Amino acid sequence: MFVRNWLENHFVTLKITQRRETKLGDYRKLLASNRHQITVNGDLNPYAFFFVFTHEVAHLKTFVQFDSRTINPHGKEWKTIFGHLLIESINIYPEELKPYILYHAKHPKASLGADINVSKFIIADKNPTQTYLEDLEDGTVFSIGKRVFQKESKRKLRYLCLELKSKKKYLISATATVNKL
């Protein structure tokens, strides 16, 4: 019922996409057709899918309610709306996840990976033995896809990592799933 209310009076195209390495979902206003488009990766489990969908609906509602040229994409306006949507839909989630979702609703983050508790719970069911970057010792060599890195130091919620081929350094989420080499 609440999803229908969220999208009422909006022309929305929902696209389920193939797995994308760089994002789980996306929102954009299609100016030419006066429609909204939300994309969500199709490889997500139902809780992750709904969480990402809710995140993108918050972008849609923020875009409609505020002048998008004067606010930050994940600014206070978006955080307020996203928090309200999470609380409104809390019963979708299992009991063991509800406290983390409620905490996230009060302190919304720009990405799922920025909240370690929610991220691990929602994403981890795909492979319960998967390794997260935060599980590796500093100096460990690992891969993400075809790229090979060496873990360096922690910077808040991310780790500074050296890509061995290019010698460039990147900040990578602590909850990024990796393959230890």
C-alpha positions as CSV (number, residue, x, y, z in Angstrom):
1,M,0.0,0.0,0.0
2,F,2.7,2.5,0.9
3,V,4.6,1.9,-2.4
4,R,1.5,2.9,-4.3
5,N,1.2,6.0,-2.1
6,W,4.9,6.9,-2.7
7,L,4.5,6.7,-6.5
8,E,0.9,8.1,-6.8
9,N,0.7,11.0,-9.2
10,H,4.2,10.2,-10.7
11,F,4.9,8.6,-14.0
12,V,7.7,6.2,-13.1
13,T,9.6,3.6,-15.1
14,L,11.2,0.9,-13.0
15,K,14.1,-0.9,-14.7
16,I,15.6,-4.0,-13.2
17,T,19.2,-4.1,-14.5
18,Q,22.1,-6.5,-14.7
19,R,24.6,-6.4,-11.8
20,R,26.6,-3.2,-11.9
21,E,29.9,-3.0,-10.0
22,T,29.6,0.7,-9.3
23,K,26.1,1.2,-8.1
24,L,23.0,-0.7,-6.8
25,G,20.4,1.7,-8.1
26,D,19.9,5.0,-9.8
27,Y,17.2,7.7,-10.1
28,R,16.8,10.3,-12.9
29,K,14.2,12.6,-14.2
30,L,13.6,12.1,-17.8
31,L,12.9,15.7,-18.9
32,A,11.9,14.9,-22.4
33,S,9.0,12.7,-21.4
34,N,8.2,14.2,-18.0
35,R,8.7,10.8,-16.4
36,H,10.9,9.5,-13.7
37,Q,13.2,6.5,-14.0
38,I,14.4,4.2,-11.2
39,T,16.8,1.4,-11.8
40,V,17.7,-1.3,-9.4
41,N,20.2,-4.1,-9.8
42,G,18.3,-7.4,-10.4
43,D,20.8,-9.6,-8.5
44,L,19.9,-8.2,-5.1
45,N,18.0,-10.2,-2.5
46,P,14.5,-8.9,-1.8
47,Y,15.5,-6.8,1.3
48,A,18.4,-5.2,-0.5
49,F,16.3,-4.6,-3.6
50,F,13.6,-2.9,-1.5
51,F,16.1,-0.9,0.5
52,V,17.7,0.4,-2.7
53,F,14.3,1.0,-4.3
54,T,13.3,3.1,-1.2
55,H,16.6,5.1,-1.5
56,E,15.8,5.9,-5.2
57,V,12.2,6.8,-4.4
58,A,13.5,9.3,-1.8
59,H,15.5,10.9,-4.7
60,L,12.3,11.1,-6.8
61,K,10.3,12.7,-3.9
62,T,13.1,15.1,-3.1
63,F,13.4,16.1,-6.8
64,V,9.7,16.8,-7.0
65,Q,9.4,18.6,-3.6
66,F,12.5,20.8,-3.9
67,D,14.4,22.7,-6.5
68,S,17.0,20.1,-7.5
69,R,19.5,22.8,-8.5
70,T,19.7,24.2,-4.9
71,I,20.0,20.9,-2.9
72,N,22.6,18.2,-2.5
73,P,21.6,14.8,-3.9
74,H,22.1,13.3,-0.4
75,G,21.5,16.4,1.6
76,K,19.3,17.1,4.6
77,E,16.1,17.1,2.4
78,W,16.8,13.7,0.9
79,K,17.9,12.3,4.3
80,T,14.6,13.4,5.9
81,I,12.5,11.9,3.1
82,F,14.5,8.7,3.0
83,G,14.2,8.3,6.8
84,H,10.5,8.7,6.7
85,L,10.1,6.2,3.9
86,L,12.2,3.6,5.8
87,I,10.1,4.1,8.9
88,E,6.9,3.8,6.9
89,S,8.1,0.5,5.4
90,I,9.8,-1.0,8.5
91,N,7.5,-4.0,8.6
92,I,8.9,-5.2,5.2
93,Y,12.1,-6.2,7.0
94,P,12.8,-9.2,9.3
95,E,12.8,-8.6,13.1
96,E,16.6,-8.9,13.4
97,L,17.1,-6.2,10.8
98,K,14.5,-3.7,12.1
99,P,16.8,-2.1,14.7
100,Y,19.5,-1.4,12.1
101,I,16.9,0.0,9.6
102,L,15.4,2.3,12.3
103,Y,18.9,3.5,13.2
104,H,19.7,4.1,9.5
105,A,16.4,6.0,9.2
106,K,17.5,8.4,11.9
107,H,21.0,8.7,10.4
108,P,20.6,8.1,6.6
109,K,23.8,7.5,4.6
110,A,24.3,8.2,0.9
111,S,25.1,4.5,0.1
112,L,24.2,1.2,1.5
113,G,27.8,0.4,1.9
114,A,28.3,3.3,4.3
115,D,26.2,1.6,6.9
116,I,28.1,-1.6,7.8
117,N,25.4,-3.2,9.8
118,V,22.7,-2.8,7.2
119,S,25.0,-3.6,4.3
120,K,26.4,-6.8,5.8
121,F,22.9,-8.1,6.8
122,I,21.3,-7.3,3.5
123,I,24.1,-8.2,1.1
124,A,25.7,-11.1,3.0
125,D,23.0,-13.7,2.3
126,K,24.2,-14.2,-1.3
127,N,27.3,-15.9,0.0
128,P,27.7,-16.3,3.7
129,T,31.4,-17.1,3.4
130,Q,32.2,-14.0,1.3
131,T,35.1,-11.8,2.4
132,Y,34.8,-8.1,3.1
133,L,37.6,-5.7,2.7
134,E,37.4,-4.8,6.4
135,D,38.1,-8.5,7.2
136,L,41.6,-8.4,5.6
137,E,44.8,-7.4,7.3
138,D,46.6,-4.2,6.1
139,G,49.0,-5.1,3.3
140,T,46.8,-8.0,2.0
141,V,46.5,-8.3,-1.8
142,F,42.9,-8.8,-3.1
143,S,40.9,-8.5,-6.2
144,I,37.5,-6.9,-7.1
145,G,36.5,-8.2,-10.4
146,K,39.6,-8.2,-12.6
147,R,41.4,-5.4,-10.7
148,V,44.0,-6.2,-8.1
149,F,44.7,-4.0,-5.0
150,Q,46.7,-4.0,-1.9
151,K,44.9,-2.9,1.3
152,E,46.5,0.1,3.1
153,S,45.0,2.2,5.9
154,K,41.5,2.9,7.1
155,R,39.9,6.3,6.5
156,K,36.6,6.5,8.4
157,L,34.3,3.9,6.6
158,R,36.7,3.2,3.7
159,Y,40.1,1.9,3.2
160,L,42.9,3.5,1.1
161,C,43.9,0.8,-1.4
162,L,46.6,0.7,-4.0
163,E,45.7,-0.7,-7.4
164,L,48.8,-2.7,-8.3
165,K,48.7,-2.3,-12.1
166,S,48.1,1.5,-12.3
167,K,49.8,2.4,-8.9
168,K,46.8,4.7,-8.2
169,K,45.2,4.8,-4.8
170,Y,41.4,4.5,-4.2
171,L,39.1,4.7,-1.3
172,I,37.1,1.5,-1.1
173,S,34.2,0.7,1.1
174,A,34.9,-1.4,4.2
175,T,32.0,-3.7,3.2
176,A,33.2,-4.2,-0.4
177,T,33.2,-7.9,-1.2
178,V,36.7,-9.0,-2.2
179,N,38.7,-12.1,-3.2
180,K,41.8,-12.5,-1.1
181,L,44.8,-13.5,-3.3
